Each structure stands twice: as C-alpha cells, then as structure tokens.
C-alpha cells in the first residue's frame, strides 16, 4: 500500500533535513516551528531554537501554539526581552538561518 503525502508534509521533512546540528535557528510558529523541532528531535539535537518572544535554546515538549506559549519559556536556556532579541541576536548576526511563515 502506498502512502500519499501533502506538499506541506514533504516540504517540512525536506527543510528539516537541511538543519545541521549546532545551527542557530530563528523560528516562526506553524510549519517553521514544525521544521525546526523535527530536525532537533531526529538528527540535530544541538540545533539552538530561538523564538521572537525571547526564548533562546527552547526545547518544547510539544509544538508551541504561539511565540508566547508557556512551553517555550519553560524549556528555554534563557529568556531575553524583545529589544535584546532584535539588537543583540538578530541585528548582531548571531542567527545562522531563519524559518518564518508568511504571517
């Protein structure tokens, strides 16, 4: 029996395979979060997930519903303010790759 996969599912798996262990990834909610968390769980456990809300090194136990999801704060190595997020992390060139949605 052959299985049929949606385009979103195939793109999610293909994108996850591109994230290497140790990559610092700026993550959006929805499919971008699915991509990053799939990579972290399957082959890149050292991938550092950073969410716009200031959650750095987040290791959510489930896919977060928003950037303000309490699981992101509970599982983060560090929480920073939005100003620090944009000035130090994003503006400072400390992000290797970003996966963001169209929202």
N, C-alpha and C positions, 0 to 999 in steps of 0.2 A: 504494500500500500504506500503510495507516495503522498507526502505532505505538501501542502501549499502554504507559502509564507507571504505575508504582505510586504509591500515595498518598505514600509516603516520598519518592520522587523529585520529585513535584510540590511537596510542602511544602518540600523542600530548595531547589529553584530559587526558589520564591516568597519564602522567607525570605532567601535570598542577595540578591535584588533590593532588599530593604529596607535593606541595609547601605550607607551612603554612604561615599564616600572621606573619609578622615580620622577616621572613627569609632573610638573606643577600645572594643574588644570583649573582654569576659571570655569565654573559650572553654572549653567542655567537650569531652570526647572522644566520638567516634562521629559521629552526624549533626550535632551542633553544630559540630564541627570541619570537617566537610564543607561546611556552610553558609558559615562564615567564610572558609575557604580558597577556595571557589568565587568568592565576592564579590571577594576580594583579587586573584585571577587574572584575572577577567573585566572588572570595571568599577570596582573600588575598591582600586587598588594601594597607596594610602596608609592603608588600614584597619590599625590597630595591634592585633595579636592578642596577648592576654595570657592565659597559662595559669596555673592554680592552683599549679603547681610552681615558679613564679617566673620563667618565660620571658616576657620583655617584648619586644614587637616581633618575635615569632617569624615567620619566613618559611619554613616547612617545604617541602622539595622533594617530599615525599610526605605522604600523610595519616598523622599520628602514631598509633601503636597505643595509647599511654597518655600521661598527663601527664609521665611520666618518660622519654619517647622521646628518644634522643640527638639526633635531627634538630632537635628544638625548642631544645635547648641550643646546638647548633652554628650555628643560623641566627638566634639572638636578638640583639637590640641590647644587651641587658643581662640578667643573671640576678640575682635577689634571693631572699632567704630567705622562707619561708612567713610568718613573723611580719610582715616588712615588706610582703609581698603583702596580707595582710589588714588591717593597721593603716594603711598609707600609701595603697595603691592602692584597695582595695575600701572600707574604712572611711572613707577620705578623700574619697570622691566623685569619684574620677578616672576612673571607668568610665562610658561612655555607655550601653552595652547589654550584656546577657549572654545567651549561648546555652548553656544547660546541659541535660543529659539527666536522666532520671528516676533514675539510679543514685544 
